[in-house]
Amino acid sequence: MKQKTWPSPSNTSPFTSLHPINNPHNSKSYILDRPIKTTRTPSPSPSHHNHRDFSSLPYDLLTKIAAGFSHRDLNAASLVCKSWSDAFRPLREGMLLLRWGKRFKHGRAGVQPNLEKALDSFLKGAARGSSLAMVDAGLVYWEMGRRQEGIALYRRAAELGDPSGQCNLAIAYLQADFSNPKEAVKWLLQSASAGHVRAQYQLALCLHHGRGIDRNLPEAAKWYLKAAEGGYVRAMYNVSLCYSVGEGFAKNHPQAKKWMKRAADHGHSKAQFEHGLNLFSEGELSKAVVYLEIASRAGESGASHVKDVIVQQLSTASRDRAMRLAENWRPLPSSR
């Protein structure tokens, strides 16, 4: 039977969705020390303040609170009062620039993909204070190989409290060229506590392997489970291993089987292979063939050999049905 292995930290970039670019962006760099200045309506004098006067909140505090708002939340906050509407105008502009950046990045809404225009839009949105635009601009810089510029933007977003910025900054610090595990764990804790599932998974790995923090298997298992319950597939697989071998959790075969199947159904190829083996050992031959065929198509070479052995024990009708199910199988949506 295939030996179960824990995933090890990868040296490849986890900031996916863009292919590396050989010719870096050559336009002039943006200086993003602070949000651009905007004109805002002066707050009423203290004599007119009362406990219902939201306009008395400092501008910097307002923009920091709203830096990572969704478009809907930002629009709703802008309706509180005229002072808030004026204060949030740069962020509303930043949200529109973020949307255009995503269109240029992915070629959406009839727009041809153009990475330079995408980066330009993201940077302009970042200059208006949008932490979401900072993260996307940082991602583009990272994929271009301009990692210091990417990290600077991740840090700006992280300091504004953006969980994605905190997670990306932490992952950057876990990379070989910028290795600073203790700093990474600090940001992972903040992002994970805010519910960011990738940060929860990465924090669990650090706790599991004792990287940047003392090794703590029960705490690692807890964070794996949080990420798994949030839909992170690799965490589902690791939760299954925790229950299977008794690391962090007491051994629990039903729980191990449940999470292995859940990871398999969400597209984890190793989980598909191992779940197929489990079904085979339980005498569920037709179901085993389905999962082993799916795993084989995903690149698990050992699954094909086991499947061929099982198929010889099935009737032609059962074999054909299993292969049709594998052909039509689609993974459940997940957070990857």
C-alpha positions as CSV (number, residue, x, y, z in Angstrom):
1,M,0.0,0.0,0.0
2,K,1.2,3.5,-0.8
3,Q,2.9,5.1,2.2
4,K,1.2,8.2,3.5
5,T,3.4,11.2,3.6
6,W,3.0,14.7,5.1
7,P,3.4,17.5,2.6
8,S,6.6,19.5,3.1
9,P,6.9,23.3,2.6
10,S,7.3,24.0,-1.1
11,N,10.0,26.3,-2.5
12,T,7.8,27.2,-5.5
13,S,5.8,30.4,-5.4
14,P,2.3,29.8,-3.8
15,F,1.1,33.0,-5.3
16,T,-0.6,31.3,-8.3
17,S,-2.8,32.3,-11.2
18,L,-0.2,34.1,-13.3
19,H,2.6,32.6,-15.5
20,P,6.1,33.9,-14.9
21,I,7.1,36.7,-17.2
22,N,10.6,36.8,-18.7
23,N,10.5,40.5,-19.6
24,P,9.8,42.5,-16.4
25,H,7.6,45.5,-16.4
26,N,9.8,48.4,-17.4
27,S,7.6,51.4,-16.7
28,K,8.6,53.8,-13.9
29,S,8.1,52.6,-10.3
30,Y,5.3,54.0,-8.2
31,I,6.1,55.5,-4.8
32,L,3.4,54.4,-2.4
33,D,4.5,55.8,1.0
34,R,1.0,57.1,1.8
35,P,-2.5,57.4,0.3
36,I,-2.9,60.3,-2.0
37,K,-4.3,63.5,-0.5
38,T,-7.9,64.2,-1.0
39,T,-10.2,67.1,-0.4
40,R,-12.7,66.4,2.3
41,T,-15.5,68.3,4.0
42,P,-14.2,69.9,7.3
43,S,-15.7,68.2,10.4
44,P,-18.1,70.3,12.4
45,S,-16.7,72.3,15.3
46,P,-16.6,70.4,18.6
47,S,-19.5,72.4,19.9
48,H,-21.7,70.7,17.3
49,H,-20.5,67.2,18.1
50,N,-22.8,64.7,19.7
51,H,-22.7,60.9,20.2
52,R,-24.5,60.4,16.8
53,D,-22.1,62.6,14.8
54,F,-20.0,60.0,12.8
55,S,-18.1,62.8,11.0
56,S,-16.0,63.4,14.0
57,L,-14.0,60.2,13.4
58,P,-10.5,60.9,12.1
59,Y,-10.0,60.5,8.4
60,D,-7.0,58.2,8.8
61,L,-9.0,55.9,11.1
62,L,-11.9,55.8,8.6
63,T,-9.8,54.9,5.6
64,K,-7.8,52.3,7.6
65,I,-11.0,50.6,8.7
66,A,-12.4,50.6,5.2
67,A,-9.2,49.8,3.3
68,G,-10.3,46.1,2.8
69,F,-14.0,46.6,2.4
70,S,-15.9,44.9,-0.4
71,H,-17.5,47.2,-3.0
72,R,-20.9,46.7,-1.4
73,D,-19.7,47.4,2.1
74,L,-17.8,50.5,0.9
75,N,-20.9,51.9,-0.8
76,A,-23.0,51.2,2.3
77,A,-20.5,53.0,4.5
78,S,-20.4,55.9,2.2
79,L,-24.1,56.5,2.8
80,V,-23.7,57.1,6.6
81,C,-23.1,60.8,6.1
82,K,-21.6,63.3,3.7
83,S,-18.3,63.4,5.6
84,W,-17.9,59.6,5.2
85,S,-18.9,59.8,1.6
86,D,-16.2,62.4,0.9
87,A,-13.6,60.5,3.0
88,F,-14.3,57.2,1.1
89,R,-14.2,58.7,-2.4
90,P,-10.6,57.6,-3.0
91,L,-11.4,54.1,-1.8
92,R,-14.4,53.9,-4.1
93,E,-12.1,55.0,-7.0
94,G,-9.6,52.4,-5.9
95,M,-12.3,49.7,-6.0
96,L,-13.1,50.7,-9.6
97,L,-9.4,50.6,-10.5
98,L,-9.2,47.1,-8.8
99,R,-12.0,45.9,-11.0
100,W,-10.4,47.2,-14.2
101,G,-7.1,45.6,-13.1
102,K,-8.7,42.2,-12.7
103,R,-10.3,42.6,-16.2
104,F,-6.9,43.3,-17.7
105,K,-5.3,40.5,-15.7
106,H,-7.7,37.8,-16.7
107,G,-9.2,39.1,-19.9
108,R,-12.7,39.6,-18.6
109,A,-15.7,41.6,-19.8
110,G,-14.4,41.8,-23.4
111,V,-11.0,43.2,-22.4
112,Q,-7.9,41.6,-23.8
113,P,-5.4,40.4,-21.2
114,N,-2.7,43.0,-20.6
115,L,-0.5,42.5,-17.5
116,E,1.1,46.0,-17.7
117,K,-2.3,47.7,-17.7
118,A,-3.5,45.4,-14.9
119,L,-0.5,46.3,-12.8
120,D,-1.0,50.0,-13.6
121,S,-4.6,49.8,-12.4
122,F,-3.8,47.9,-9.3
123,L,-1.1,50.4,-8.3
124,K,-3.4,53.3,-8.8
125,G,-6.0,51.6,-6.6
126,A,-3.3,50.9,-4.0
127,A,-2.3,54.6,-4.1
128,R,-5.9,55.4,-3.2
129,G,-5.7,53.2,-0.1
130,S,-7.3,49.9,-1.2
131,S,-5.6,47.0,0.5
132,L,-7.2,44.6,-2.0
133,A,-5.4,46.4,-4.8
134,M,-2.2,46.3,-2.9
135,V,-2.4,42.5,-2.6
136,D,-3.1,42.1,-6.3
137,A,-0.3,44.5,-7.3
138,G,2.0,42.6,-5.0
139,L,1.0,39.4,-6.6
140,V,1.9,40.7,-10.1
141,Y,5.2,42.0,-8.9
142,W,6.0,38.7,-7.2
143,E,5.2,36.7,-10.4
144,M,7.4,39.2,-12.4
145,G,10.3,38.3,-10.1
146,R,10.3,41.8,-8.5
147,R,9.8,40.3,-5.1
148,Q,11.0,43.2,-2.9
149,E,8.3,45.4,-4.5
150,G,5.7,42.7,-4.0
151,I,6.7,42.3,-0.4
152,A,6.5,46.0,0.2
153,L,2.9,46.0,-1.1
154,Y,2.0,42.9,0.9
155,R,3.3,44.6,4.0
156,R,1.3,47.7,3.4
157,A,-1.9,45.6,3.1
158,A,-0.9,43.5,6.1
159,E,-0.4,46.5,8.3
160,L,-3.9,47.7,7.3
161,G,-5.3,44.5,8.6
162,D,-5.9,42.7,5.3
163,P,-5.9,38.9,5.9
164,S,-4.8,38.1,2.4
165,G,-2.0,40.6,2.6
166,Q,-0.9,39.1,5.9
167,C,-1.0,35.6,4.5
168,N,1.0,36.5,1.4
169,L,3.6,38.4,3.4
170,A,4.0,35.4,5.7
171,I,4.4,33.0,2.8
172,A,6.9,35.4,1.2
173,Y,8.9,35.2,4.5
174,L,8.8,31.4,4.3
175,Q,10.5,31.4,0.9
176,A,14.2,30.6,0.7
177,D,15.3,34.1,-0.5
178,F,13.4,35.9,2.2
179,S,13.4,33.3,5.0
180,N,12.2,34.7,8.3
181,P,10.0,32.0,9.8
182,K,9.4,33.9,13.1
183,E,8.1,36.9,11.2
184,A,6.1,34.7,9.0
185,V,4.4,33.0,12.0
186,K,3.5,36.4,13.5
187,W,1.6,37.4,10.4
188,L,0.1,33.9,9.9
189,L,-1.4,34.1,13.4
190,Q,-3.1,37.3,12.6
191,S,-4.4,36.1,9.2
192,A,-5.5,32.7,10.5
193,S,-7.3,34.3,13.5
194,A,-9.2,36.4,11.0
195,G,-10.4,33.2,9.3
196,H,-8.1,33.1,6.2
197,V,-8.0,29.4,5.4
198,R,-4.7,29.3,3.5
199,A,-3.1,31.1,6.5
200,Q,-4.6,28.5,8.8
201,Y,-3.1,25.7,6.8
202,Q,0.3,27.4,6.6
203,L,0.3,28.1,10.3
204,A,-0.6,24.4,10.9
205,L,2.4,23.4,8.8
206,C,4.7,25.6,10.8
207,L,3.4,24.2,14.1
208,H,3.7,20.6,12.7
209,H,7.3,21.0,11.5
210,G,8.4,23.4,14.2
211,R,9.3,26.2,11.8
212,G,9.4,29.6,13.3
213,I,7.6,28.3,16.4
214,D,7.9,25.4,18.8
215,R,6.5,22.2,17.4
216,N,3.0,21.5,18.7
217,L,1.0,18.7,17.1
218,P,-2.3,19.3,18.9
219,E,-2.2,23.0,17.9
220,A,-1.3,22.0,14.4
221,A,-4.2,19.6,14.2
222,K,-6.5,22.3,15.4
223,W,-5.5,24.7,12.7
224,Y,-5.6,21.9,10.0
225,L,-9.2,21.3,11.1
226,K,-10.2,24.9,10.9
227,A,-8.8,25.2,7.4
228,A,-10.4,22.0,6.4
229,E,-13.8,23.1,7.7
230,G,-13.3,26.3,5.7
231,G,-12.9,24.3,2.5
232,Y,-9.1,24.1,2.1
233,V,-8.4,20.8,0.4
234,R,-4.9,20.1,1.5
235,A,-6.0,20.7,5.0
236,M,-8.7,18.1,4.6
237,Y,-6.1,15.5,3.6
238,N,-3.9,16.4,6.6
239,V,-6.8,16.2,9.0
240,S,-7.4,12.7,7.7
241,L,-3.7,11.8,8.3
242,C,-3.9,13.3,11.9
243,Y,-6.8,11.0,12.7
244,S,-5.3,8.1,10.9
245,V,-1.9,8.0,12.6
246,G,-2.9,9.8,15.9
247,E,-0.9,13.0,15.5
248,G,-2.6,15.9,17.3
249,F,-5.9,13.9,17.5
250,A,-6.6,10.5,19.0
251,K,-6.7,7.8,16.3
252,N,-10.2,7.7,14.9
253,H,-10.8,5.6,11.8
254,P,-14.3,6.9,10.9
255,Q,-13.0,10.5,11.1
256,A,-10.0,9.7,9.0
257,K,-12.1,8.0,6.4
258,K,-14.6,10.9,6.3
259,W,-11.9,13.5,5.8
260,M,-10.0,11.4,3.2
261,K,-13.2,11.0,1.2
262,R,-13.9,14.7,1.5
263,A,-10.5,15.6,0.2
264,A,-10.9,13.1,-2.6
265,D,-14.2,14.6,-3.6
266,H,-12.7,18.1,-3.7
267,G,-10.0,17.0,-6.1
268,H,-7.0,15.9,-4.0
269,S,-5.3,13.3,-6.1
270,K,-3.4,11.5,-3.3
271,A,-6.6,11.4,-1.3
272,Q,-8.4,9.9,-4.3
273,F,-5.7,7.2,-4.5
274,E,-5.8,6.4,-0.8
275,H,-9.6,6.5,-0.6
276,G,-9.7,4.1,-3.6
277,L,-7.3,1.7,-1.7
278,N,-9.5,1.9,1.4
279,L,-12.6,1.1,-0.6
280,F,-10.8,-1.8,-2.2
281,S,-9.8,-3.2,1.2
282,E,-13.5,-2.9,2.3
283,G,-14.7,-4.9,-0.7
284,E,-16.3,-1.9,-2.5
285,L,-14.7,-2.8,-5.8
286,S,-16.7,-0.7,-8.2
287,K,-16.4,2.5,-6.1
288,A,-12.7,1.8,-5.7
289,V,-12.2,1.7,-9.5
290,V,-13.9,5.1,-9.8
291,Y,-11.6,6.9,-7.4
292,L,-8.5,5.0,-8.6
293,E,-9.3,6.0,-12.2
294,I,-9.8,9.6,-11.2
295,A,-6.5,9.6,-9.3
296,S,-4.7,8.0,-12.3
297,R,-6.0,10.7,-14.6
298,A,-4.7,13.3,-12.1
299,G,-1.2,11.8,-12.3
300,E,-1.0,9.2,-9.5
301,S,0.8,6.5,-11.5
302,G,0.4,3.8,-8.8
303,A,-3.4,4.1,-8.9
304,S,-3.6,2.8,-12.5
305,H,-1.9,-0.5,-11.6
306,V,-4.2,-1.1,-8.7
307,K,-7.2,-0.2,-10.8
308,D,-6.2,-2.7,-13.5
309,V,-6.0,-5.5,-10.9
310,I,-9.5,-4.7,-9.6
311,V,-11.1,-4.4,-13.0
312,Q,-10.3,-8.0,-13.7
313,Q,-12.6,-9.0,-10.9
314,L,-15.6,-7.0,-12.2
315,S,-18.2,-7.8,-14.7
316,T,-18.1,-5.9,-18.0
317,A,-21.3,-4.0,-17.0
318,S,-19.8,-3.0,-13.6
319,R,-16.5,-2.0,-15.2
320,D,-18.2,0.1,-17.9
321,R,-20.4,1.9,-15.3
322,A,-17.4,2.7,-13.1
323,M,-15.5,4.1,-16.0
324,R,-18.5,6.3,-17.0
325,L,-18.8,7.6,-13.5
326,A,-15.1,8.5,-13.6
327,E,-15.4,10.2,-17.0
328,N,-18.3,12.4,-15.7
329,W,-16.8,13.1,-12.3
330,R,-16.2,16.8,-11.4
331,P,-14.6,18.0,-8.1
332,L,-16.6,19.8,-5.5
333,P,-15.9,23.5,-5.2
334,S,-13.2,24.4,-2.6
335,S,-10.8,27.0,-1.4
336,R,-7.9,24.9,-2.6
